[in-house]
Structures are given as C-alpha cells and as structure tokens.
Amino acid sequence: MADGIVRQEWLKALKKELKTLIDAGTFINDKLKEGEISTPVMETFKVKVKSDGSLDKLKVRLVVRGDLQDKNIMEDKWSPTASFHSLKMFLGHASRIKACVKQLDFVGAFLKAKMRMRMFVAIPKIYGIIFPEHAEYCGVPVRLAMSMYGTTLCGKYWYLDLTEYLLDTGFQASECMRCLFIRVYPDDVRIYVLNYVDDMLYYCRDSAKLREFEEKLRACFNLELIGQAHWYLGTRIQQLANYDIELDQSRYCLSIVKKYLETAGAPKNDRRHITPTSDDCSSNEDEARRLAKEYSIDFAGCIGSLIYLGMMRCDIVYAVNKLAKFTREPGRNHFEALLHLL
C-alpha cells in the first residue's frame, strides 16, 4: 500500500515536471540536420528538505544525459558562483552598514535560460503512453528552445541571462567576484547582490528601492521571495536585532560525521595517535586503496568535506591542512589521525 502511494506521488511529480517544461516552451518540433544527434533525457528523483531537516517535498526532474552529450563543444562552459569567502565578506559588509540581508530563489532557473546553440533531445516514448496529452513531444527528437538541467552549458546560459538583465538595469559586476553585483543610485544609495546559481542574497538600506528591485526582477523571472536570509551554501544564517550575523554549519558538520565516522570499519581507539608524517605514507596506491577499504573511508573525499567545514571551524584548519598533504597515498597513521579528527 505504502509503495503504491509513493509511486503515485512520483508519477504525479513527473507529470508536473513534463508539463512545466512544455508550458515553458522548452521544446520545438523540428527536424535534425545532417550530422546532428539527439541526446536522451532521464528522470532524477530528489527528496527536498527544509533548513531544519524536515521533509519539504518530493521532486522529479527531467535531465539531459550529460555523459552522452557532444564532448567537442568548443565554447567555454565556465560560469562564476558565490564562494564561502565571498559570502562571509558580503554578510560582513551588510552587518557593518546595518542592512537586513534578504534572500530569493529563482524557480526553475536553468529552465528559463535561452539556448544559444542547436541541440536536440529525445524524451522516452513511454511518457507519451503514460501521459497521452504530451505524446507529440515523446519518442521523437525535439529541439531545445530553452535549456534543461543536465545540458553542458545550462549553467553558463542562465548566468548570462541573469547578468545581462542586471547590467541592463544599472548594476555593475565586481571585477574580482563576477557573481557580486552592485547598483549605485545618484543619491549614493546602493543595492548589493550575491548570486549562487539560482539562490540570490541582496540588501539595501533604502526599503523603497529594494521593493522596486524585487518587483522588476519578479516581472522578468519566476522567483520566490523568501524574506530574511536564513540558509545559504549549506550554512544557517541568523541576523540579530542589532544587525550582527551568526553563521552555523552544524548540520553540515553532522552530515560529515554520519557519512564517514559512523560507517568507519576501524574500531574506536583511545583517542591517542602518533602525529603522522610523510614517512607514514603507504608504499604505493594499491596499499592506500586497501587501507581505504579496511577503514571504509574515502580519505580524499573526507578531507575535501573538512576543508569546506574549516571555513567556519577554525579549530580544525591546521589538522586538515596537514592531512590534506597525504591524500594520494595515506598510511595507517593518517587514517587513525583522520578518525581522531572526526
């Protein structure tokens, strides 16, 4: 019974996703030219949670098979996104000038980006059988007018669309952080914007100009105004009444412990270990792989997670930096030190 209900919910979410794409004008019935190919799409399933960890909703996305796309695209695929360093600088400045930091979320951002190249996709024929009202787009190649999740350049195209809008409305992009935008009005009022893909933080001390910015942005993009910022880059944000800002990565910290420490294959020790050096490295990569299997820990992956956690947890930075030097061929003492750190 429970499995049947879940299956119905997933089918309902899949139908909604397909209808959203079609209603947005994503697909054009067109013919392949000589040398062109169509790339299959597939569905991905995601359980979306709120910032407190509770269930938000079940989501299905139709995405383009990235592994089957043309690998010879010469166009630059890079697009800038906010880093943790830029986030701390952004929030620190807001606190200093005593401005309330607000947040908005672009709904289906990649789906709103205009395709700037010819690309065809193939939607499974079975979808047309399950959802006959959309059969004309299923089982045949269709050209993309708007980008889809999974397309090689969808991130860049979305960034270009958003950047063009901001520049056209008077914003200037930072030279050193291309995801930071500032608009300066004649009366020296300023709006600051920091963007990470489809999540935007912004602030301004003039509430009227801030509302004007929100309304004009809403007129061009499908978005949700969240209000005061509370969750960004996996970090909880709390702005106090005096405009001070507190950051909290405790949920991310617990996820690292759960992922690596709770599944570790080694027994708990007495929390004493030898400080590892280069002399303690494995003799070769095969030995390092055997240790990784014994301890059931991806050493490099765990260190990467801890580097990001170190943006907030300054007390672990020294140890993480030391262990990061041995990610290629860690030895037993390195794994023991990592367990101790976790």
Secondary structure, DSSP 8 states (H G I E B T S, - for coil): -HHHHHHHHHHHHHHHHHHHHHHTT-EE-----TT--EEEEEEEEEEEE-TTS-EEEEEEEEEE-GGGS-TT--S--------HHHHHHHHHHHHHTT---EEEEETTGGGGSB--S--EEE--HHHHHHSGGGGGGSSSEEEESB--TT-TTHHHHHHHHHHHHHHHTT-EE-SS-TTEEEEE-TTS-EEEEEEETTEEEEE-S-HHHHHHHHHHHHHHS-EEEEEE--EETTEEEEE-TTS-EEEE-HHHHHHHIIIIITT-SS----S------GGGS-SSHHHHHHHHHHHT--HHHHHHHHHHHTTT-GGGHHHHHHHHTTSSS--HHHHHHHHHH-
